[in-house]
């Protein structure tokens, strides 16, 4: 039943992702054309953020398809980590766009261009509805994988950027304050920098095989040691295969009368680890202390 529910959630989230991708792609074209036509840097900055999110949505859709591909002799974990590589590229793009927006806003802040307030206001409102609506729909799918949560955060960030664009347009319409347009661009650039830095931190942690966020190594060790037939745990490593799959390997000293008994112990330990978020566990079972020496970690 659980597997059927997860499959339903994945299918539902994939449909919403595809809808969000199509809507955001159309909005991106409209924002670029509008930014040029209305001389709005805030709108162009939001288009840069929008472009990064279109890439992120493409990565999310492709990642869901690639995760379903079976492992092979060349890729024994499948192509799960391709999602992380794509996210890193997206993060670099976010940072580049943010730097460009800051430079351009600094150039315009002292000499603001004449901005078409109504055009900026309209596109800001459209962007707010599309991004906010897609984020809400994706959240309702009940798919809580990091891949989907990342897409929701991207769409939510775009909705916040669109709100800034809407504010800039309304200010120009009501008071003719063209300087607000580059000022709002600084806020959008800050959002881009925050999103990009966050993505870089998360993706490099996976690529460098750091301990996954939210995973307590000491707690996992205690879970294994709590088994009545486990004498010791050592050489334990915990890492992420991708943004959702946590893997663990460890040497486990067990008290067992036969290989069959030892396998039963391993199966029970793997079940307990799965309850704490470990999707793939590789356990080297030992009946006596391991004599192999390894250098202590720095």
C-alpha positions in Angstrom: 0.0 0.0 0.0 2.8 2.4 0.9 4.6 1.7 -2.4 1.4 2.3 -4.3 0.9 5.6 -2.5 4.5 6.7 -3.3 4.1 5.7 -6.9 0.9 7.8 -7.1 2.6 10.8 -5.5 5.5 10.5 -7.9 3.2 10.4 -10.9 1.1 13.3 -9.6 4.2 15.4 -8.9 5.6 14.7 -12.3 2.4 15.9 -14.0 2.5 19.1 -11.9 6.2 19.6 -12.7 5.5 19.3 -16.4 2.7 21.8 -16.1 4.9 24.2 -14.1 7.7 23.8 -16.7 5.4 24.7 -19.6 3.8 27.7 -17.7 7.2 29.0 -16.5 8.7 28.6 -20.0 6.0 30.8 -21.5 6.3 33.3 -18.6 10.1 33.5 -19.1 9.7 34.5 -22.8 7.1 37.1 -21.8 9.4 38.5 -19.1 12.4 38.9 -21.4 10.3 40.6 -24.1 8.6 42.7 -21.4 11.8 43.7 -19.7 13.2 45.0 -23.0 10.0 46.7 -24.1 9.3 48.3 -20.7 13.0 49.1 -19.8 12.6 47.3 -16.4 15.7 46.0 -14.8 13.6 44.4 -12.0 11.7 42.5 -14.6 14.9 41.4 -16.3 16.4 40.4 -13.0 13.3 38.3 -12.3 13.6 36.8 -15.8 17.1 35.7 -14.9 15.7 34.0 -11.7 12.8 32.6 -13.8 15.4 31.2 -16.3 17.2 29.4 -13.5 14.0 28.0 -12.3 13.1 26.7 -15.7 16.4 24.9 -15.7 15.7 23.6 -12.2 12.3 22.3 -13.3 13.8 20.6 -16.3 16.4 19.0 -13.9 13.6 17.9 -11.6 11.6 16.3 -14.4 14.6 14.6 -15.9 15.8 13.5 -12.5 12.5 11.7 -11.8 12.8 9.9 -15.1 16.5 9.0 -14.5 15.9 7.7 -11.0 13.6 5.0 -12.4 16.4 3.7 -14.7 17.8 0.4 -13.4 21.5 0.1 -12.3 24.0 -1.2 -14.8 27.6 -2.6 -14.8 28.9 0.9 -15.5 26.6 2.7 -13.1 25.8 0.4 -10.2 23.6 3.0 -8.4 22.0 4.0 -11.7 22.0 7.7 -12.7 20.7 9.1 -9.5 23.4 11.6 -9.0 22.8 13.3 -12.3 20.1 15.4 -10.4 22.9 16.7 -8.1 25.1 17.6 -11.1 22.3 19.5 -12.8 21.5 21.4 -9.5 25.1 22.5 -9.2 25.1 23.9 -12.8 21.8 25.7 -11.9 23.4 27.1 -8.7 26.4 28.5 -10.7 24.0 30.1 -13.2 22.0 31.7 -10.3 25.2 33.3 -8.9 26.3 34.6 -12.3 22.9 36.2 -12.9 22.9 37.7 -9.4 26.3 39.4 -10.0 25.2 40.8 -13.3 22.0 42.2 -11.8 23.9 43.9 -9.0 26.3 45.5 -11.5 23.5 46.7 -13.7 21.4 48.0 -10.8 24.4 50.0 -9.5 24.8 51.5 -13.0 21.1 52.5 -13.2 20.4 53.5 -9.6 21.9 57.0 -10.2 20.3 57.4 -13.6 17.1 55.4 -13.7 15.5 54.6 -17.0 11.9 55.5 -17.8 9.9 52.4 -16.9 6.5 51.4 -18.3 4.8 50.9 -14.9 1.6 49.3 -16.2 3.5 46.7 -18.2 5.8 45.8 -15.3 2.8 45.7 -13.0 0.9 43.3 -15.2 3.7 40.9 -15.8 4.5 40.9 -12.1 1.0 40.0 -11.2 0.9 37.2 -13.9 4.2 35.8 -12.6 2.9 35.8 -9.0 -0.2 33.9 -10.0 1.7 31.3 -12.1 4.6 30.6 -9.7 2.5 30.8 -6.5 -0.2 28.5 -8.1 2.4 25.9 -9.3 4.1 25.9 -5.9 0.8 25.3 -4.2 -0.2 22.5 -6.6 3.2 20.8 -6.2 3.0 21.0 -2.5 -0.4 19.3 -2.6 1.0 16.2 -4.3 2.3 15.0 -1.0 5.7 14.1 -2.6 8.2 15.1 0.0 11.4 14.2 -1.8 14.2 16.8 -1.7 13.9 17.0 -5.5 10.3 18.1 -5.2 10.9 20.3 -2.2 13.7 22.0 -4.1 11.3 22.7 -7.0 8.7 24.1 -4.5 11.4 26.4 -3.0 12.4 27.6 -6.5 8.8 28.4 -7.4 8.2 30.1 -4.1 11.3 32.2 -4.7 10.0 33.2 -8.1 6.7 34.1 -6.6 8.6 36.4 -4.2 10.5 37.9 -7.1 7.3 38.5 -9.0 5.9 40.3 -5.9 8.9 42.6 -6.0 8.3 43.3 -9.7 4.7 44.0 -9.0 5.7 46.4 -6.3 8.1 48.2 -8.6 5.4 48.5 -11.3 2.8 49.8 -8.8 5.3 52.4 -7.4 6.1 53.7 -10.9 2.3 53.9 -11.8 1.3 55.7 -8.6 4.3 58.0 -7.9 6.5 57.8 -11.1 9.4 56.6 -8.9 11.6 54.9 -11.6 14.4 54.5 -9.1 12.4 51.8 -7.3 12.9 49.5 -10.3 16.7 49.1 -9.8 16.3 49.2 -6.0 14.0 46.2 -6.2 16.6 44.5 -8.4 19.0 44.5 -5.5 16.4 42.5 -3.5 15.9 40.0 -6.3 19.7 39.7 -6.6 19.9 39.0 -2.9 17.4 36.2 -3.4 19.4 34.8 -6.3 22.6 34.8 -4.2 20.9 33.1 -1.3 19.3 30.5 -3.5 22.6 29.9 -5.4 24.7 29.7 -2.3 22.3 27.3 -0.7 22.3 25.0 -3.7 26.1 25.0 -3.9 26.3 24.0 -0.3 23.8 21.2 -0.6 25.1 19.8 -3.9 28.8 19.9 -2.9 27.9 18.1 0.4 26.5 15.3 -1.7 29.3 15.2 -4.3 31.9 15.2 -1.5 30.0 12.4 0.2 29.4 14.3 3.4 27.0 13.1 6.1 23.5 13.9 4.9 21.7 16.8 6.6 19.3 15.5 9.2 21.3 12.2 9.8 22.9 11.7 13.2 25.8 9.2 12.8 25.9 8.6 16.6 22.2 7.8 16.6 22.6 5.3 13.7 25.5 3.7 15.6 23.4 3.4 18.8 20.5 1.9 16.7 22.9 -0.9 15.5 24.5 -1.4 18.9 21.1 -1.7 20.6 20.6 -5.1 18.9 21.2 -7.8 21.5 23.6 -9.8 19.3 25.8 -6.9 18.2 29.1 -6.6 20.1 30.7 -3.7 18.2 30.4 -1.3 15.3 33.4 0.3 13.5 34.5 1.6 10.1 31.0 3.2 9.6 30.4 5.6 6.7 27.2 7.5 5.8 26.7 9.4 2.6 24.1 10.5 0.0 23.9 8.8 -3.3 21.6 11.7 -4.5 19.3 14.2 -2.7 17.0 11.5 -1.4 18.9 8.2 -1.1 21.1 7.8 2.1 23.6 4.9 2.1 25.6 3.4 4.9 28.4 0.9 5.2 29.9 -0.6 8.4 31.7 -3.5 10.0 29.5 -5.2 12.5 30.7 -7.7 15.1 27.9 -10.1 15.9 27.4 -13.1 18.1 26.0 -15.9 15.9 26.2 -19.6 15.7 25.9 -19.8 12.0 26.0 -17.8 8.8 22.2 -18.0 8.7 21.9 -16.5 12.2 24.3 -13.7 11.2 22.2 -13.0 8.1 19.1 -12.7 10.2 20.9 -10.2 12.5 21.9 -8.2 9.4 18.4 -8.2 8.0 17.0 -6.9 11.4 19.6 -4.2 11.5 18.9 -3.1 8.0 15.2 -2.9 8.9 15.9 -0.7 11.9 18.2 1.6 9.9 15.5 2.0 7.2 13.3 3.4 9.9 15.9 6.1 10.5 16.2 7.1 6.8 18.9 4.7 5.5 17.8 3.4 2.1 20.9 1.3 1.3 23.0 -0.4 4.0 26.1 -2.6 3.3 27.2 -4.5 6.5 30.4 -6.5 6.8 29.6 -9.1 9.5 32.4 -10.3 11.8 32.5 -12.9 14.5 35.6 -11.4 16.1 37.2 -8.0 16.4 38.5 -6.6 13.1 42.4 -6.6 13.2 42.8 -4.3 10.1 44.0 -0.9 11.2 42.9 2.2 9.4 44.3 5.7 9.9 42.1 7.8 12.2 40.1 10.6 10.4 41.6 14.0 10.8 
